[in-house]
């Protein structure tokens, strides 16, 4: 078992839609309809979390 890192990942479901809105512990935000896609983005930190990279997907 690994020790806790203190990092907080938050995923909210936007009511009335199929959209998930995630916020990484670094503050970057992302939206996706697929929960697997959302968790892959979260756990890939810092890849995909740079300010110069586009936020979220096009859906």
PQR file of N, CA, C, O and H, with PARSE charges and radii, in Angstrom:
ATOM      1  N   UNK A   1       0.841  -1.175   0.000 -0.4000 1.5000
ATOM      2  CA  UNK A   1       0.000   0.000   0.000 -0.0000 2.0000
ATOM      3  C   UNK A   1       0.891   1.245   0.000  0.5500 1.7000
ATOM      4  O   UNK A   1       1.905   1.295   0.696 -0.5500 1.4000
ATOM      5  N   UNK A   2       0.499   2.241  -0.787 -0.4000 1.5000
ATOM      6  CA  UNK A   2       1.276   3.478  -0.837 -0.0000 2.0000
ATOM      7  C   UNK A   2       0.755   4.473   0.186  0.5500 1.7000
ATOM      8  O   UNK A   2      -0.391   4.392   0.628 -0.5500 1.4000
ATOM      9  H   UNK A   2      -0.325   2.200  -1.353  0.4000 1.0000
ATOM     10  N   UNK A   3       1.611   5.407   0.552 -0.4000 1.5000
ATOM     11  CA  UNK A   3       1.196   6.416   1.518 -0.0000 2.0000
ATOM     12  C   UNK A   3       0.415   7.524   0.811  0.5500 1.7000
ATOM     13  O   UNK A   3       0.657   7.788  -0.367 -0.5500 1.4000
ATOM     14  H   UNK A   3       2.542   5.473   0.194  0.4000 1.0000
ATOM     15  N   UNK A   4      -0.513   8.172   1.505 -0.4000 1.5000
ATOM     16  CA  UNK A   4      -1.297   9.245   0.892 -0.0000 2.0000
ATOM     17  C   UNK A   4      -0.422  10.437   0.498  0.5500 1.7000
ATOM     18  O   UNK A   4       0.554  10.756   1.177 -0.5500 1.4000
ATOM     19  H   UNK A   4      -0.710   7.957   2.462  0.4000 1.0000
ATOM     20  N   UNK A   5      -0.784  11.085  -0.601 -0.4000 1.5000
ATOM     21  CA  UNK A   5       0.007  12.211  -1.086 -0.0000 2.0000
ATOM     22  C   UNK A   5      -0.589  13.553  -0.691  0.5500 1.7000
ATOM     23  O   UNK A   5       0.087  14.578  -0.778 -0.5500 1.4000
ATOM     24  H   UNK A   5      -1.577  10.826  -1.153  0.4000 1.0000
ATOM     25  N   UNK A   6      -1.843  13.563  -0.259 -0.4000 1.5000
ATOM     26  CA  UNK A   6      -2.496  14.816   0.082 -0.0000 2.0000
ATOM     27  C   UNK A   6      -3.087  15.511  -1.133  0.5500 1.7000
ATOM     28  O   UNK A   6      -3.611  16.619  -1.018 -0.5500 1.4000
ATOM     29  H   UNK A   6      -2.393  12.730  -0.188  0.4000 1.0000
ATOM     30  N   UNK A   7      -3.010  14.866  -2.312 -0.4000 1.5000
ATOM     31  CA  UNK A   7      -3.561  15.450  -3.521 -0.0000 2.0000
ATOM     32  C   UNK A   7      -5.062  15.211  -3.566  0.5500 1.7000
ATOM     33  O   UNK A   7      -5.540  14.132  -3.217 -0.5500 1.4000
ATOM     34  H   UNK A   7      -2.585  13.965  -2.405  0.4000 1.0000
ATOM     35  N   UNK A   8      -5.799  16.226  -3.998 -0.4000 1.5000
ATOM     36  CA  UNK A   8      -7.251  16.113  -4.082 -0.0000 2.0000
ATOM     37  C   UNK A   8      -7.679  16.225  -5.534  0.5500 1.7000
ATOM     38  O   UNK A   8      -7.352  17.192  -6.222 -0.5500 1.4000
ATOM     39  H   UNK A   8      -5.410  17.103  -4.282  0.4000 1.0000
ATOM     40  N   UNK A   9      -8.413  15.223  -5.985 -0.4000 1.5000
ATOM     41  CA  UNK A   9      -9.000  15.217  -7.318 -0.0000 2.0000
ATOM     42  C   UNK A   9     -10.511  15.359  -7.144  0.5500 1.7000
ATOM     43  O   UNK A   9     -11.112  14.682  -6.310 -0.5500 1.4000
ATOM     44  H   UNK A   9      -8.678  14.438  -5.426  0.4000 1.0000
ATOM     45  N   UNK A  10     -11.112  16.233  -7.927 -0.4000 1.5000
ATOM     46  CA  UNK A  10     -12.552  16.458  -7.786 -0.0000 2.0000
ATOM     47  C   UNK A  10     -13.218  16.288  -9.141  0.5500 1.7000
ATOM     48  O   UNK A  10     -12.791  16.878 -10.133 -0.5500 1.4000
ATOM     49  H   UNK A  10     -10.624  16.783  -8.605  0.4000 1.0000
ATOM     50  N   UNK A  11     -14.268  15.477  -9.172 -0.4000 1.5000
ATOM     51  CA  UNK A  11     -15.056  15.301 -10.389 -0.0000 2.0000
ATOM     52  C   UNK A  11     -16.512  15.540 -10.034  0.5500 1.7000
ATOM     53  O   UNK A  11     -17.068  14.897  -9.143 -0.5500 1.4000
ATOM     54  H   UNK A  11     -14.615  14.998  -8.366  0.4000 1.0000
ATOM     55  N   UNK A  12     -17.116  16.476 -10.747 -0.4000 1.5000
ATOM     56  CA  UNK A  12     -18.530  16.794 -10.552 -0.0000 2.0000
ATOM     57  C   UNK A  12     -19.304  16.420 -11.805  0.5500 1.7000
ATOM     58  O   UNK A  12     -18.818  16.593 -12.923 -0.5500 1.4000
ATOM     59  H   UNK A  12     -16.665  16.998 -11.471  0.4000 1.0000
ATOM     60  N   UNK A  13     -20.485  15.918 -11.613 -0.4000 1.5000
ATOM     61  CA  UNK A  13     -21.394  15.638 -12.714 -0.0000 2.0000
ATOM     62  C   UNK A  13     -22.257  16.873 -12.899  0.5500 1.7000
ATOM     63  O   UNK A  13     -22.795  17.406 -11.928 -0.5500 1.4000
ATOM     64  H   UNK A  13     -20.880  15.778 -10.705  0.4000 1.0000
ATOM     65  N   UNK A  14     -22.394  17.334 -14.139 -0.4000 1.5000
ATOM     66  CA  UNK A  14     -23.227  18.496 -14.423 -0.0000 2.0000
ATOM     67  C   UNK A  14     -24.653  18.015 -14.640  0.5500 1.7000
ATOM     68  O   UNK A  14     -24.947  17.437 -15.686 -0.5500 1.4000
ATOM     69  H   UNK A  14     -21.957  16.901 -14.927  0.4000 1.0000
ATOM     70  N   UNK A  15     -25.557  18.238 -13.669 -0.4000 1.5000
ATOM     71  CA  UNK A  15     -26.927  17.729 -13.741 -0.0000 2.0000
ATOM     72  C   UNK A  15     -27.623  18.106 -15.054  0.5500 1.7000
ATOM     73  O   UNK A  15     -27.468  19.211 -15.574 -0.5500 1.4000
ATOM     74  H   UNK A  15     -25.318  18.706 -12.819  0.4000 1.0000
ATOM     75  N   UNK A  16     -28.387  17.150 -15.559 -0.4000 1.5000
ATOM     76  CA  UNK A  16     -29.125  17.370 -16.793 -0.0000 2.0000
ATOM     77  C   UNK A  16     -28.290  17.125 -18.042  0.5500 1.7000
ATOM     78  O   UNK A  16     -28.768  17.323 -19.160 -0.5500 1.4000
ATOM     79  H   UNK A  16     -28.513  16.253 -15.136  0.4000 1.0000
ATOM     80  N   UNK A  17     -27.031  16.690 -17.856 -0.4000 1.5000
ATOM     81  CA  UNK A  17     -26.138  16.418 -18.983 -0.0000 2.0000
ATOM     82  C   UNK A  17     -25.425  15.094 -18.740  0.5500 1.7000
ATOM     83  O   UNK A  17     -25.591  14.468 -17.694 -0.5500 1.4000
ATOM     84  H   UNK A  17     -26.642  16.530 -16.949  0.4000 1.0000
ATOM     85  N   UNK A  18     -24.639  14.683 -19.708 -0.4000 1.5000
ATOM     86  CA  UNK A  18     -23.753  13.525 -19.551 -0.0000 2.0000
ATOM     87  C   UNK A  18     -22.320  13.986 -19.354  0.5500 1.7000
ATOM     88  O   UNK A  18     -21.384  13.221 -19.586 -0.5500 1.4000
ATOM     89  H   UNK A  18     -24.503  15.191 -20.559  0.4000 1.0000
ATOM     90  N   UNK A  19     -22.142  15.227 -18.927 -0.4000 1.5000
ATOM     91  CA  UNK A  19     -20.821  15.838 -18.846 -0.0000 2.0000
ATOM     92  C   UNK A  19     -20.275  15.775 -17.421  0.5500 1.7000
ATOM     93  O   UNK A  19     -20.979  16.049 -16.450 -0.5500 1.4000
ATOM     94  H   UNK A  19     -22.902  15.848 -18.739  0.4000 1.0000
ATOM     95  N   UNK A  20     -18.995  15.405 -17.331 -0.4000 1.5000
ATOM     96  CA  UNK A  20     -18.264  15.419 -16.066 -0.0000 2.0000
ATOM     97  C   UNK A  20     -17.281  16.575 -16.109  0.5500 1.7000
ATOM     98  O   UNK A  20     -16.656  16.833 -17.138 -0.5500 1.4000
ATOM     99  H   UNK A  20     -18.423  15.182 -18.120  0.4000 1.0000
ATOM    100  N   UNK A  21     -17.149  17.266 -14.996 -0.4000 1.5000
ATOM    101  CA  UNK A  21     -16.221  18.390 -14.887 -0.0000 2.0000
ATOM    102  C   UNK A  21     -15.225  18.043 -13.796  0.5500 1.7000
ATOM    103  O   UNK A  21     -15.595  17.868 -12.636 -0.5500 1.4000
ATOM    104  H   UNK A  21     -17.657  17.057 -14.160  0.4000 1.0000
ATOM    105  N   UNK A  22     -13.954  17.944 -14.178 -0.4000 1.5000
ATOM    106  CA  UNK A  22     -12.926  17.556 -13.224 -0.0000 2.0000
ATOM    107  C   UNK A  22     -11.974  18.687 -12.921  0.5500 1.7000
ATOM    108  O   UNK A  22     -11.676  19.519 -13.779 -0.5500 1.4000
ATOM    109  H   UNK A  22     -13.653  18.086 -15.121  0.4000 1.0000
ATOM    110  N   UNK A  23     -11.500  18.708 -11.686 -0.4000 1.5000
ATOM    111  CA  UNK A  23     -10.485  19.667 -11.261 -0.0000 2.0000
ATOM    112  C   UNK A  23      -9.354  18.877 -10.614  0.5500 1.7000
ATOM    113  O   UNK A  23      -9.560  18.142  -9.648 -0.5500 1.4000
ATOM    114  H   UNK A  23     -11.742  18.033 -10.989  0.4000 1.0000
ATOM    115  N   UNK A  24      -8.164  19.043 -11.164 -0.4000 1.5000
ATOM    116  CA  UNK A  24      -6.984  18.360 -10.646 -0.0000 2.0000
ATOM    117  C   UNK A  24      -6.452  19.103  -9.414  0.5500 1.7000
ATOM    118  O   UNK A  24      -6.816  20.252  -9.165 -0.5500 1.4000
ATOM    119  H   UNK A  24      -7.997  19.639 -11.949  0.4000 1.0000
ATOM    120  N   UNK A  25      -5.602  18.439  -8.664 -0.4000 1.5000
ATOM    121  CA  UNK A  25      -4.988  19.079  -7.493 -0.0000 2.0000
ATOM    122  C   UNK A  25      -4.136  20.275  -7.892  0.5500 1.7000
ATOM    123  O   UNK A  25      -3.844  21.129  -7.054 -0.5500 1.4000
ATOM    124  H   UNK A  25      -5.306  17.506  -8.866  0.4000 1.0000
ATOM    125  N   UNK A  26      -3.726  20.353  -9.178 -0.4000 1.5000
ATOM    126  CA  UNK A  26      -2.916  21.490  -9.636 -0.0000 2.0000
ATOM    127  C   UNK A  26      -3.778  22.681 -10.053  0.5500 1.7000
ATOM    128  O   UNK A  26      -3.259  23.757 -10.351 -0.5500 1.4000
ATOM    129  H   UNK A  26      -3.963  19.659  -9.858  0.4000 1.0000
ATOM    130  N   UNK A  27      -5.107  22.480 -10.071 -0.4000 1.5000
ATOM    131  CA  UNK A  27      -6.013  23.567 -10.406 -0.0000 2.0000
ATOM    132  C   UNK A  27      -6.527  23.539 -11.832  0.5500 1.7000
ATOM    133  O   UNK A  27      -7.477  24.253 -12.152 -0.5500 1.4000
ATOM    134  H   UNK A  27      -5.529  21.607  -9.828  0.4000 1.0000
ATOM    135  N   UNK A  28      -5.920  22.724 -12.708 -0.4000 1.5000
ATOM    136  CA  UNK A  28      -6.400  22.628 -14.086 -0.0000 2.0000
ATOM    137  C   UNK A  28      -7.761  21.939 -14.105  0.5500 1.7000
ATOM    138  O   UNK A  28      -8.052  21.078 -13.275 -0.5500 1.4000
ATOM    139  H   UNK A  28      -5.149  22.144 -12.448  0.4000 1.0000
ATOM    140  N   UNK A  29      -8.587  22.339 -15.072 -0.4000 1.5000
ATOM    141  CA  UNK A  29      -9.929  21.785 -15.207 -0.0000 2.0000
ATOM    142  C   UNK A  29     -10.076  21.083 -16.543  0.5500 1.7000
ATOM    143  O   UNK A  29      -9.364  21.391 -17.499 -0.5500 1.4000
ATOM    144  H   UNK A  29      -8.350  23.039 -15.746  0.4000 1.0000
ATOM    145  N   UNK A  30     -11.004  20.136 -16.605 -0.4000 1.5000
ATOM    146  CA  UNK A  30     -11.204  19.321 -17.796 -0.0000 2.0000
ATOM    147  C   UNK A  30     -12.649  18.865 -17.823  0.5500 1.7000
ATOM    148  O   UNK A  30     -13.244  18.640 -16.769 -0.5500 1.4000
ATOM    149  H   UNK A  30     -11.582  19.885 -15.828  0.4000 1.0000
ATOM    150  N   UNK A  31     -13.222  18.726 -19.003 -0.4000 1.5000
ATOM    151  CA  UNK A  31     -14.567  18.182 -19.127 -0.0000 2.0000
ATOM    152  C   UNK A  31     -14.540  16.988 -20.060  0.5500 1.7000
ATOM    153  O   UNK A  31     -13.776  16.956 -21.025 -0.5500 1.4000
ATOM    154  H   UNK A  31     -12.738  18.909 -19.859  0.4000 1.0000
ATOM    155  N   UNK A  32     -15.375  16.009 -19.766 -0.4000 1.5000
ATOM    156  CA  UNK A  32     -15.467  14.798 -20.579 -0.0000 2.0000
ATOM    157  C   UNK A  32     -16.801  14.125 -20.299  0.5500 1.7000
ATOM    158  O   UNK A  32     -17.404  14.330 -19.245 -0.5500 1.4000
ATOM    159  H   UNK A  32     -15.995  16.035 -18.982  0.4000 1.0000
ATOM    160  N   UNK A  33     -17.256  13.319 -21.254 -0.4000 1.5000
ATOM    161  CA  UNK A  33     -18.465  12.532 -21.038 -0.0000 2.0000
ATOM    162  C   UNK A  33     -18.132  11.138 -20.531  0.5500 1.7000
ATOM    163  O   UNK A  33     -18.983  10.475 -19.938 -0.5500 1.4000
ATOM    164  H   UNK A  33     -16.766  13.152 -22.109  0.4000 1.0000
ATOM    165  N   UNK A  34     -16.912  10.692 -20.756 -0.4000 1.5000
ATOM    166  CA  UNK A  34     -16.488   9.349 -20.381 -0.0000 2.0000
ATOM    167  C   UNK A  34     -15.723   9.378 -19.062  0.5500 1.7000
ATOM    168  O   UNK A  34     -14.695  10.048 -18.960 -0.5500 1.4000
ATOM    169  H   UNK A  34     -16.221  11.230 -21.237  0.4000 1.0000
ATOM    170  N   UNK A  35     -16.213   8.655 -18.045 -0.4000 1.5000
ATOM    171  CA  UNK A  35     -15.518   8.665 -16.753 -0.0000 2.0000
ATOM    172  C   UNK A  35     -14.096   8.093 -16.834  0.5500 1.7000
ATOM    173  O   UNK A  35     -13.210   8.530 -16.098 -0.5500 1.4000
ATOM    174  H   UNK A  35     -17.047   8.110 -18.128  0.4000 1.0000
ATOM    175  N   UNK A  36     -13.877   7.122 -17.723 -0.4000 1.5000
ATOM    176  CA  UNK A  36     -12.534   6.558 -17.873 -0.0000 2.0000
ATOM    177  C   UNK A  36     -11.593   7.615 -18.432  0.5500 1.7000
ATOM    178  O   UNK A  36     -10.465   7.754 -17.959 -0.5500 1.4000
ATOM    179  H   UNK A  36     -14.596   6.767 -18.320  0.4000 1.0000
ATOM    180  N   UNK A  37     -12.049   8.366 -19.439 -0.4000 1.5000
ATOM    181  CA  UNK A  37     -11.249   9.451 -20.003 -0.0000 2.0000
ATOM    182  C   UNK A  37     -10.904  10.474 -18.932  0.5500 1.7000
ATOM    183  O   UNK A  37      -9.778  10.968 -18.877 -0.5500 1.4000
ATOM    184  H   UNK A  37     -12.965   8.254 -19.823  0.4000 1.0000
ATOM    185  N   UNK A  38     -11.871  10.789 -18.084 -0.4000 1.5000
ATOM    186  CA  UNK A  38     -11.638  11.768 -17.025 -0.0000 2.0000
ATOM    187  C   UNK A  38     -10.558  11.277 -16.059  0.5500 1.7000
ATOM    188  O   UNK A  38      -9.638  12.030 -15.742 -0.5500 1.4000
ATOM    189  H   UNK A  38     -12.785  10.387 -18.128  0.4000 1.0000
ATOM    190  N   UNK A  39     -10.650  10.031 -15.586 -0.4000 1.5000
ATOM    191  CA  UNK A  39      -9.665   9.516 -14.646 -0.0000 2.0000
ATOM    192  C   UNK A  39      -8.296   9.369 -15.287  0.5500 1.7000
ATOM    193  O   UNK A  39      -7.278   9.595 -14.633 -0.5500 1.4000
ATOM    194  H   UNK A  39     -11.397   9.419 -15.844  0.4000 1.0000
ATOM    195  N   UNK A  40      -8.260   8.990 -16.568 -0.4000 1.5000
ATOM    196  CA  UNK A  40      -6.963   8.911 -17.252 -0.0000 2.0000
ATOM    197  C   UNK A  40      -6.303  10.280 -17.298  0.5500 1.7000
ATOM    198  O   UNK A  40      -5.094  10.390 -17.096 -0.5500 1.4000
ATOM    199  H   UNK A  40      -9.087   8.806 -17.099  0.4000 1.0000
ATOM    200  N   UNK A  41      -7.085  11.330 -17.563 -0.4000 1.5000
ATOM    201  CA  UNK A  41      -6.543  12.694 -17.575 -0.0000 2.0000
ATOM    202  C   UNK A  41      -6.044  13.070 -16.180  0.5500 1.7000
ATOM    203  O   UNK A  41      -4.943  13.599 -16.027 -0.5500 1.4000
ATOM    204  H   UNK A  41      -8.067  11.241 -17.727  0.4000 1.0000
ATOM    205  N   UNK A  42      -6.861  12.793 -15.168 -0.4000 1.5000
ATOM    206  CA  UNK A  42      -6.468  13.141 -13.796 -0.0000 2.0000
ATOM    207  C   UNK A  42      -5.157  12.470 -13.405  0.5500 1.7000
ATOM    208  O   UNK A  42      -4.247  13.117 -12.888 -0.5500 1.4000
ATOM    209  H   UNK A  42      -7.755  12.363 -15.291  0.4000 1.0000
ATOM    210  N   UNK A  43      -5.073  11.183 -13.655 -0.4000 1.5000
ATOM    211  CA  UNK A  43      -3.927  10.412 -13.193 -0.0000 2.0000
ATOM    212  C   UNK A  43      -2.691  10.595 -14.067  0.5500 1.7000
ATOM    213  O   UNK A  43      -1.605  10.152 -13.692 -0.5500 1.4000
ATOM    214  H   UNK A  43      -5.813  10.657 -14.076  0.4000 1.0000
ATOM    215  N   UNK A  44      -2.833  11.238 -15.228 -0.4000 1.5000
ATOM    216  CA  UNK A  44      -1.695  11.495 -16.110 -0.0000 2.0000
ATOM    217  C   UNK A  44      -0.921  12.744 -15.703  0.5500 1.7000
ATOM    218  O   UNK A  44       0.068  13.085 -16.353 -0.5500 1.4000
ATOM    219  H   UNK A  44      -3.715  11.598 -15.534  0.4000 1.0000
ATOM    220  N   UNK A  45      -1.345  13.436 -14.643 -0.4000 1.5000
ATOM    221  CA  UNK A  45      -0.701  14.671 -14.193 -0.0000 2.0000
ATOM    222  C   UNK A  45       0.803  14.499 -14.177  0.5500 1.7000
ATOM    223  O   UNK A  45       1.265  13.497 -13.632 -0.5500 1.4000
ATOM    224  H   UNK A  45      -2.148  13.159 -14.115  0.4000 1.0000
ATOM    225  N   UNK A  46       1.594  15.382 -14.723 -0.4000 1.5000
ATOM    226  CA  UNK A  46       1.262  16.686 -15.263 -0.0000 2.0000
ATOM    227  C   UNK A  46       0.970  16.694 -16.763  0.5500 1.7000
ATOM    228  O   UNK A  46       0.671  17.753 -17.315 -0.5500 1.4000
ATOM    229  H   UNK A  46       1.219  16.196 -15.166  0.4000 1.0000
ATOM    230  N   UNK A  47       1.048  15.543 -17.440 -0.4000 1.5000
ATOM    231  CA  UNK A  47       0.756  15.510 -18.878 -0.0000 2.0000
ATOM    232  C   UNK A  47      -0.688  15.942 -19.121  0.5500 1.7000
ATOM    233  O   UNK A  47      -1.617  15.413 -18.511 -0.5500 1.4000
ATOM    234  H   UNK A  47       1.290  14.683 -16.992  0.4000 1.0000
ATOM    235  N   UNK A  48      -0.865  16.909 -20.019 -0.4000 1.5000
ATOM    236  CA  UNK A  48      -2.197  17.409 -20.310 -0.0000 2.0000
ATOM    237  C   UNK A  48      -2.656  18.510 -19.373  0.5500 1.7000
ATOM    238  O   UNK A  48      -3.791  18.977 -19.477 -0.5500 1.4000
ATOM    239  H   UNK A  48      -0.110  17.339 -20.515  0.4000 1.0000
ATOM    240  N   UNK A  49      -1.797  18.929 -18.462 -0.4000 1.5000
ATOM    241  CA  UNK A  49      -2.173  19.933 -17.473 -0.0000 2.0000
ATOM    242  C   UNK A  49      -1.437  21.247 -17.658  0.5500 1.7000
ATOM    243  O   UNK A  49      -1.547  22.135 -16.813 -0.5500 1.4000
ATOM    244  H   UNK A  49      -0.875  18.550 -18.377  0.4000 1.0000
ATOM    245  N   UNK A  50      -0.694  21.390 -18.735 -0.4000 1.5000
ATOM    246  CA  UNK A  50       0.056  22.615 -18.989 -0.0000 2.0000
ATOM    247  C   UNK A  50      -0.872  23.745 -19.421  0.5500 1.7000
ATOM    248  O   UNK A  50      -1.893  23.504 -20.065 -0.5500 1.4000
ATOM    249  H   UNK A  50      -0.605  20.669 -19.421  0.4000 1.0000
ATOM    250  N   UNK A  51      -0.525  24.946 -19.075 -0.4000 1.5000
ATOM    251  CA  UNK A  51      -1.318  26.122 -19.419 -0.0000 2.0000
ATOM    252  C   UNK A  51      -1.434  26.277 -20.931  0.5500 1.7000
ATOM    253  O   UNK A  51      -2.474  26.715 -21.423 -0.5500 1.4000
ATOM    254  H   UNK A  51       0.305  25.142 -18.552  0.4000 1.0000
ATOM    255  N   UNK A  52      -0.382  25.926 -21.680 -0.4000 1.5000
ATOM    256  CA  UNK A  52      -0.382  26.084 -23.130 -0.0000 2.0000
ATOM    257  C   UNK A  52      -1.213  25.026 -23.855  0.5500 1.7000
ATOM    258  O   UNK A  52      -1.542  25.204 -25.028 -0.5500 1.4000
ATOM    259  H   UNK A  52       0.463  25.571 -21.279  0.4000 1.0000
ATOM    260  N   UNK A  53      -1.560  23.923 -23.175 -0.4000 1.5000
ATOM    261  CA  UNK A  53      -2.336  22.871 -23.806 -0.0000 2.0000
ATOM    262  C   UNK A  53      -3.822  23.198 -23.712  0.5500 1.7000
ATOM    263  O   UNK A  53      -4.249  23.842 -22.753 -0.5500 1.4000
ATOM    264  H   UNK A  53      -1.294  23.779 -22.223  0.4000 1.0000
ATOM    265  N   UNK A  54      -4.622  22.763 -24.696 -0.4000 1.5000
ATOM    266  CA  UNK A  54      -6.061  23.024 -24.644 -0.0000 2.0000
ATOM    267  C   UNK A  54      -6.703  22.373 -23.433  0.5500 1.7000
ATOM    268  O   UNK A  54      -6.267  21.310 -22.992 -0.5500 1.4000
ATOM    269  H   UNK A  54      -4.276  22.240 -25.475  0.4000 1.0000
ATOM    270  N   UNK A  55      -7.718  22.993 -22.901 -0.4000 1.5000
ATOM    271  CA  UNK A  55      -8.447  22.448 -21.759 -0.0000 2.0000
ATOM    272  C   UNK A  55      -9.608  21.616 -22.233  0.5500 1.7000
ATOM    273  O   UNK A  55     -10.357  22.038 -23.113 -0.5500 1.4000
ATOM    274  H   UNK A  55      -8.072  23.857 -23.259  0.4000 1.0000
ATOM    275  N   UNK A  56      -9.770  20.448 -21.669 -0.4000 1.5000
ATOM    276  CA  UNK A  56     -10.911  19.603 -21.972 -0.0000 2.0000
ATOM    277  C   UNK A  56     -10.905  19.098 -23.387  0.5500 1.7000
ATOM    278  O   UNK A  56      -9.972  19.342 -24.152 -0.5500 1.4000
ATOM    279  H   UNK A  56      -9.161  20.105 -20.954  0.4000 1.0000
ATOM    280  N   UNK A  57     -11.972  18.383 -23.730 -0.4000 1.5000
ATOM    281  CA  UNK A  57     -12.091  17.882 -25.088 -0.0000 2.0000
ATOM    282  C   UNK A  57     -13.122  18.698 -25.832  0.5500 1.7000
ATOM    283  O   UNK A  57     -13.683  19.647 -25.286 -0.5500 1.4000
ATOM    284  H   UNK A  57     -12.731  18.185 -23.109  0.4000 1.0000
ATOM    285  N   UNK A  58     -13.371  18.340 -27.056 -0.4000 1.5000
ATOM    286  CA  UNK A  58     -14.260  19.152 -27.888 -0.0000 2.0000
ATOM    287  C   UNK A  58     -15.722  18.757 -27.757  0.5500 1.7000
ATOM    288  O   UNK A  58     -16.560  19.334 -28.450 -0.5500 1.4000
ATOM    289  H   UNK A  58     -12.915  17.568 -27.500  0.4000 1.0000
ATOM    290  N   UNK A  59     -16.067  17.802 -26.905 -0.4000 1.5000
ATOM    291  CA  UNK A  59     -17.463  17.373 -26.785 -0.0000 2.0000
ATOM    292  C   UNK A  59     -18.270  18.276 -25.894  0.5500 1.7000
ATOM    293  O   UNK A  59     -19.463  18.043 -25.696 -0.5500 1.4000
ATOM    294  H   UNK A  59     -15.386  17.334 -26.342  0.4000 1.0000
TER
END
